[in-house]
Amino acid sequence: MDPALLIGRELGRPEGRALHLSEGLARKLAVEAVLDGHDGCVNRLAWNEDGSMLASASDDCKVILWHYPDVGRVPLALQTQHQANLFGVAFLPQHNNSRIISGAMDCTVQLHELDAGAFSIPPKYRSSNSSSSRNRAGTSMRRHPPAPQLHR
C-alpha cells in the first residue's frame, strides 16, 4: 500500500476527500460539556429534528436522551430489551420526540414510545416491557411502552 495513502487514511484524510472545515477552525473547537451516564462505550449519536435533544446508544443496552443546551438537566434513560450492543439510534421524524428507534447486534430493531409529558416533567428512568412481532423477513421488531421508575 502507498505510504502517503496510509498516512492520509490514519490522519482522517483519505485520498480524494477534502476536510469539511479548515484546520484552523477545528483548532478553535473546545469541549462544551462531557455527558456521563453510560456503563459501556457509546456507539451511536443522533440529534432530534430541532437540535434540542441528543440520543446516545451504548454497549450497556441503554439509550440516553440528553437535553441541549441544558446539559445539566437529568437525562432520560431508556433501558431497552436488547440482548447485545446497540449500534443504531434515531428519533422517528414528525413524532415530537415521542418515538425512538434502536438497533443492536441481537438482530432486532425496537420502537420505544415515550408518553406525551416525558420532557415537560422531571425526567424519569424508563424501562420497558416487551411485546414482539415478526415481519415478513423473519426479523423481530419490539414495541416498548414506557414504565416509569425513578432515576437519580
C-alpha positions as CSV (number, residue, x, y, z in Angstrom):
1,M,0.0,0.0,0.0
2,D,1.1,3.5,-0.8
3,P,2.6,5.1,2.4
4,A,1.1,8.5,1.6
5,L,-2.4,6.9,1.2
6,L,-1.9,5.1,4.5
7,I,-0.8,8.2,6.4
8,G,-3.7,10.2,4.9
9,R,-6.2,7.5,6.0
10,E,-4.8,7.4,9.5
11,L,-5.0,11.2,9.7
12,G,-8.6,11.1,8.6
13,R,-7.8,12.4,5.1
14,P,-8.5,9.7,2.6
15,E,-7.2,10.4,-0.9
16,G,-9.6,12.5,-2.9
17,R,-11.5,13.8,0.1
18,A,-11.3,17.3,1.4
19,L,-11.7,18.3,5.0
20,H,-15.2,19.7,5.8
21,L,-13.7,22.6,7.8
22,S,-10.4,24.3,7.9
23,E,-7.7,23.0,10.3
24,G,-7.6,26.5,11.9
25,L,-11.3,26.4,12.6
26,A,-11.0,22.8,14.0
27,R,-8.3,24.0,16.4
28,K,-10.7,26.6,17.8
29,L,-13.2,24.0,18.9
30,A,-13.5,23.2,22.6
31,V,-15.3,20.7,24.7
32,E,-18.6,22.3,25.9
33,A,-19.7,19.5,28.1
34,V,-19.0,15.9,29.0
35,L,-22.1,13.8,29.2
36,D,-21.6,10.9,31.7
37,G,-24.2,8.2,32.1
38,H,-23.4,5.1,30.1
39,D,-21.7,1.9,31.5
40,G,-20.3,0.9,28.2
41,C,-18.8,2.6,25.1
42,V,-21.1,4.8,23.1
43,N,-21.6,3.6,19.6
44,R,-24.1,6.0,18.0
45,L,-25.4,9.5,18.5
46,A,-28.4,11.1,16.9
47,W,-29.9,14.7,17.2
48,N,-33.6,15.3,17.2
49,E,-35.1,17.5,14.4
50,D,-34.7,20.8,16.3
51,G,-31.3,20.1,17.9
52,S,-32.7,20.2,21.5
53,M,-32.0,16.6,22.3
54,L,-29.2,14.1,21.7
55,A,-29.7,10.4,21.8
56,S,-26.8,8.1,22.6
57,A,-26.7,4.3,22.2
58,S,-24.2,2.1,24.0
59,D,-22.9,-1.3,24.8
60,D,-24.8,-1.2,28.1
61,C,-28.0,-1.7,26.0
62,K,-29.3,1.8,27.1
63,V,-30.4,4.8,25.1
64,I,-29.9,8.0,26.9
65,L,-31.7,11.2,25.8
66,W,-29.7,14.3,26.7
67,H,-31.2,17.8,26.8
68,Y,-29.4,20.6,24.9
69,P,-28.4,23.3,25.7
70,D,-29.5,22.5,29.3
71,V,-26.9,19.7,29.7
72,G,-27.1,20.0,33.5
73,R,-30.7,18.6,33.4
74,V,-31.1,15.0,34.4
75,P,-31.2,12.9,31.2
76,L,-34.0,10.4,30.2
77,A,-32.6,6.9,30.2
78,L,-34.3,4.1,28.2
79,Q,-33.4,0.6,29.3
80,T,-34.0,-1.4,26.1
81,Q,-34.8,-5.1,25.8
82,H,-31.8,-5.6,23.5
83,Q,-29.6,-8.6,24.3
84,A,-26.5,-7.2,22.7
85,N,-24.6,-3.9,22.0
86,L,-26.6,-1.1,20.5
87,F,-25.2,0.3,17.2
88,G,-28.2,2.4,16.0
89,V,-30.5,5.0,17.4
90,A,-32.7,7.6,15.8
91,F,-35.6,9.9,16.5
92,L,-38.6,9.0,14.4
93,P,-39.3,12.2,12.4
94,Q,-42.6,14.1,12.8
95,H,-43.5,12.5,16.2
96,N,-42.5,15.3,18.5
97,N,-39.6,13.3,20.0
98,S,-42.0,10.7,21.3
99,R,-40.7,7.7,19.3
100,I,-37.1,6.4,19.4
101,I,-35.8,3.6,17.3
102,S,-32.8,1.4,18.4
103,G,-31.0,-1.4,16.6
104,A,-28.5,-3.8,18.1
105,M,-26.2,-6.8,17.4
106,D,-29.0,-9.1,18.6
107,C,-30.6,-8.5,15.1
108,T,-33.6,-6.6,16.4
109,V,-34.9,-3.2,15.9
110,Q,-37.0,-1.8,18.8
111,L,-39.5,1.1,18.8
112,H,-39.6,3.0,22.1
113,E,-42.7,5.1,22.7
114,L,-42.5,7.9,25.3
115,D,-45.5,9.3,26.9
116,A,-46.5,12.8,25.9
117,G,-45.3,14.5,29.1
118,A,-41.9,12.8,29.2
119,F,-40.0,16.0,28.5
120,S,-42.2,18.5,30.3
121,I,-41.9,16.9,33.8
122,P,-38.7,16.0,35.6
123,P,-37.1,13.1,33.6
124,K,-37.6,9.6,34.8
125,Y,-35.7,6.4,34.2
126,R,-37.8,4.3,31.9
127,S,-37.7,0.6,31.5
128,S,-39.9,-1.3,29.1
129,N,-42.0,-4.4,28.8
130,S,-41.5,-6.3,25.5
131,S,-44.1,-7.3,23.0
132,S,-42.6,-8.5,19.8
133,S,-43.9,-9.4,16.4
134,R,-42.2,-10.9,13.3
135,N,-42.1,-9.1,10.0
136,R,-42.1,-10.9,6.6
137,A,-38.3,-11.2,6.6
138,G,-38.5,-13.0,9.9
139,T,-36.8,-10.2,11.8
140,S,-38.4,-9.2,15.0
141,M,-39.4,-5.6,15.9
142,R,-40.4,-4.9,19.5
143,R,-42.5,-2.1,20.8
144,H,-41.7,-0.8,24.2
145,P,-44.2,1.4,26.1
146,P,-42.6,3.3,28.9
147,A,-42.8,2.0,32.5
148,P,-41.6,4.8,34.8
149,Q,-39.0,4.2,37.5
150,L,-37.1,7.0,39.3
151,H,-33.5,7.5,38.1
152,R,-31.1,9.6,40.1
